[in-house]
Every structure is written in C-alpha cells, then in structure tokens.
Amino acid sequence: MRKEQKDQLIDSLCEEIKAYPLIYIADIGGLNSVQTSKLRRAAFRKEVKLEVVKNTLLIKAMEKSGIDYSELYPVIKGETCIMLSQVNNAPAKLIKDFLAANKDAKKPVLKGAYVEESFYIGAENLEALVNIKSKNELIADVIALLQSPIKNVVSGLQSASNTICGVLKTLEEKKAE
C-alpha cells in the first residue's frame, strides 16, 4: 500500500473516531465466515459500526484525532477491530449477546474501551460496560422518579374523594331515616 493510500485511510479512520463519542477495541480473529457475518448483522441491527483495522493505522488515526487514547495503545496488537456507536453500552451488549447466542465462539473478546471519558482495559470490564446506562435509559429513570411522587399525590386525592363521598352518603342516609 502506498503512502497516499495509507494517509487517506488514516484520515477517514480519524474522522470516524471523531464522529463517535466512544470506541471499543475487540479481537474477532478466529471467527469463521458464518460467525463473522452473524456478528456484522447483529452490529448493524444495534447501530454499531464494526470495522477491522490495521493496528498501526488505528494508532496513527487516534493520535491525529485530538483525544488522548494513549491508554489503549498497549492493547492494540494482534487482530483488532473497532466498534463505534452513539450508545455507550451497545457494543458491550453486542459482544455479550453474541457470545451467549454462539456458545462455540470464543470471540469477540474485548481488549479495551473508551467510554464517557474513561478507559476500560481488558475483557473483565465487559460486565461493567454492559451495565452502564445509556442516555435514554437515564432519562427514563429520571422521569420515572419524578412521576412517582405525583402518582402518590393523585392516588391519595382520589382515595380521599372516595372517602368523602362515602361519608356524605352515610350522612345523607341517616338524615333520610
């Protein structure tokens, strides 16, 4: 590959890295063609961009991006793919679900990730990354917390009105007698 082609690849990879707020680095080497196709389809459905990259080009693109990814450099060796997404836990869930659905597959293996301005190195962090809530999940939790007291007040008011109606009916029946 000529230097101009490498520079173009580095520039396009750098733009992709800049376009996404997080990056997962995984090893998918050793998957057969059927498993690789399944993984790519699952990534597409979950809106995760999966791309196999050359290590040196990835490091150069990361250096050029303006964000300090230096903590990830030691894990960028061997066969490497990147997973990019707008949802911070989508790639982690993709890896976990793929491994659960394909018991015979030993990969993909998480090498490292940059999520929410934090670095996660090693496969042992997969469960922690799966449990990170996405922006939409956090908004739903906040709304549920805000609705809870309101529901209690409305419920209390409704039961109080039923109680008052019952008391008034009883008083009315006593007057009629």
Buried (B, 14 or more C-beta within 10 A) or exposed (E): EEEEEBEEBBEEBBEBBEEBBBBBBBBBBEBEEEBBEBBBEBBEEBEBBBBEBBBEBBBBBBBBBEBEBEEBBEBBEEBBBBBBBBBBBBBBBBBBEBBEEBEEBEBBBBBBBBBEEEBBBEBEBBEEBBEBEBEEEEEEEEEEEEEEEEEEEEEEEEEEEEEEEEEEEEEEEEEEE
